[in-house]
Amino acid sequence: MLELEGVEIDYCVVCGGIWLDAGELELIAERAGAEPGGLSAALESASPKGKTKRTCPRCGKILQTVQVGDVELERCRRGHGLWLDRGELQALVSRFASGEEAAVARFLSELLQQEIQTNQEGA
């Protein structure tokens, strides 16, 4: 777990992926001084592509793969959260490269990079 601006982010030190619980994207947006707007809408309206082997850490059900632009993400079908593999956050940053959505994505990306670096230096 990493705490970023008061939001607990589940980070995997092995694969570099992150789990965002339901509502955490909105909290991050608030702390970044922006509304999640298009990014949240794109995540909510993304069409399912199939299942993955990864399970939701909250309910244990298999996650659903969804396509957001050219980024393939995994989300809980019950709405518990979203899994981002290493590099997918940066892909979302470039996908939403303008407006408030970009501010949210950049904010999260910068905070996450700082926290990871701090944790690695302390280890």
CORURUR-V818488 format. One record per residue. N is the residue number from 1. SS is DSSP state (h for helix, s for strand, l for the rest). PHI is phi in whole degrees, 0 to 359 (none if undefined). PSI is psi in radians with two decimals (NA if undefined). Layout:
BEGIN
n=N ss=SS phi=PHI psi=PSI
n=N ss=SS phi=PHI psi=PSI
END
This chain:
BEGIN
n=1 ss=l phi=none psi=2.40
n=2 ss=s phi=240 psi=2.46
n=3 ss=s phi=254 psi=2.06
n=4 ss=s phi=241 psi=1.91
n=5 ss=l phi=53 psi=0.71
n=6 ss=l phi=82 psi=0.04
n=7 ss=s phi=250 psi=2.17
n=8 ss=s phi=278 psi=2.12
n=9 ss=s phi=249 psi=2.28
n=10 ss=s phi=274 psi=2.04
n=11 ss=s phi=239 psi=2.31
n=12 ss=l phi=266 psi=2.02
n=13 ss=l phi=289 psi=-0.35
n=14 ss=l phi=282 psi=-0.91
n=15 ss=l phi=256 psi=-0.24
n=16 ss=l phi=82 psi=0.16
n=17 ss=l phi=277 psi=2.87
n=18 ss=s phi=227 psi=2.59
n=19 ss=s phi=248 psi=2.20
n=20 ss=s phi=252 psi=2.02
n=21 ss=s phi=295 psi=2.76
n=22 ss=l phi=306 psi=2.32
n=23 ss=l phi=92 psi=-0.30
n=24 ss=h phi=290 psi=-0.59
n=25 ss=h phi=299 psi=-0.72
n=26 ss=h phi=294 psi=-0.69
n=27 ss=h phi=296 psi=-0.73
n=28 ss=h phi=297 psi=-0.74
n=29 ss=h phi=300 psi=-0.76
n=30 ss=h phi=300 psi=-0.78
n=31 ss=h phi=291 psi=-0.45
n=32 ss=h phi=277 psi=-0.11
n=33 ss=l phi=78 psi=0.49
n=34 ss=l phi=221 psi=2.90
n=35 ss=l phi=263 psi=2.45
n=36 ss=l phi=292 psi=-0.37
n=37 ss=h phi=31 psi=-1.94
n=38 ss=h phi=298 psi=-0.63
n=39 ss=h phi=296 psi=-0.86
n=40 ss=h phi=297 psi=-0.74
n=41 ss=h phi=297 psi=-0.72
n=42 ss=h phi=296 psi=-0.70
n=43 ss=h phi=293 psi=-0.71
n=44 ss=h phi=291 psi=-0.63
n=45 ss=h phi=265 psi=0.02
n=46 ss=l phi=299 psi=2.37
n=47 ss=l phi=280 psi=2.41
n=48 ss=s phi=295 psi=2.44
n=49 ss=s phi=252 psi=-0.44
n=50 ss=s phi=162 psi=-2.88
n=51 ss=s phi=251 psi=2.87
n=52 ss=s phi=236 psi=3.04
n=53 ss=s phi=276 psi=-0.30
n=54 ss=s phi=286 psi=2.53
n=55 ss=s phi=246 psi=2.75
n=56 ss=l phi=291 psi=2.25
n=57 ss=l phi=290 psi=-0.19
n=58 ss=l phi=266 psi=-0.81
n=59 ss=l phi=247 psi=-0.20
n=60 ss=l phi=81 psi=0.01
n=61 ss=l phi=281 psi=2.68
n=62 ss=s phi=295 psi=2.37
n=63 ss=s phi=286 psi=2.75
n=64 ss=s phi=253 psi=2.34
n=65 ss=s phi=275 psi=2.32
n=66 ss=s phi=228 psi=2.69
n=67 ss=s phi=253 psi=2.16
n=68 ss=s phi=240 psi=1.75
n=69 ss=l phi=64 psi=-2.17
n=70 ss=l phi=260 psi=0.23
n=71 ss=s phi=253 psi=2.24
n=72 ss=s phi=259 psi=2.09
n=73 ss=s phi=241 psi=2.99
n=74 ss=s phi=236 psi=2.40
n=75 ss=s phi=222 psi=2.74
n=76 ss=l phi=284 psi=2.29
n=77 ss=l phi=293 psi=-0.37
n=78 ss=l phi=269 psi=0.04
n=79 ss=l phi=83 psi=0.33
n=80 ss=l phi=283 psi=-0.37
n=81 ss=s phi=165 psi=-2.92
n=82 ss=s phi=221 psi=2.35
n=83 ss=s phi=254 psi=2.30
n=84 ss=s phi=241 psi=2.05
n=85 ss=l phi=289 psi=2.89
n=86 ss=l phi=307 psi=2.29
n=87 ss=l phi=91 psi=-0.36
n=88 ss=h phi=289 psi=-0.56
n=89 ss=h phi=297 psi=-0.78
n=90 ss=h phi=296 psi=-0.63
n=91 ss=h phi=295 psi=-0.68
n=92 ss=h phi=294 psi=-0.65
n=93 ss=h phi=302 psi=-0.82
n=94 ss=h phi=288 psi=-0.54
n=95 ss=h phi=294 psi=-0.69
n=96 ss=l phi=249 psi=1.14
n=97 ss=l phi=277 psi=0.08
n=98 ss=l phi=218 psi=2.80
n=99 ss=h phi=76 psi=-2.88
n=100 ss=h phi=293 psi=-0.56
n=101 ss=h phi=299 psi=-0.69
n=102 ss=h phi=295 psi=-0.67
n=103 ss=h phi=299 psi=-0.74
n=104 ss=h phi=295 psi=-0.86
n=105 ss=h phi=296 psi=-0.76
n=106 ss=h phi=296 psi=-0.74
n=107 ss=h phi=302 psi=-0.88
n=108 ss=h phi=296 psi=-0.77
n=109 ss=h phi=299 psi=-0.79
n=110 ss=h phi=294 psi=-0.79
n=111 ss=h phi=297 psi=-0.75
n=112 ss=h phi=296 psi=-0.78
n=113 ss=h phi=298 psi=-0.74
n=114 ss=h phi=297 psi=-0.78
n=115 ss=h phi=292 psi=-0.71
n=116 ss=h phi=297 psi=-0.79
n=117 ss=h phi=298 psi=-0.75
n=118 ss=h phi=299 psi=-0.79
n=119 ss=h phi=295 psi=-0.67
n=120 ss=h phi=291 psi=-0.64
n=121 ss=h phi=291 psi=-0.57
n=122 ss=h phi=281 psi=-0.26
n=123 ss=l phi=279 psi=NA
END
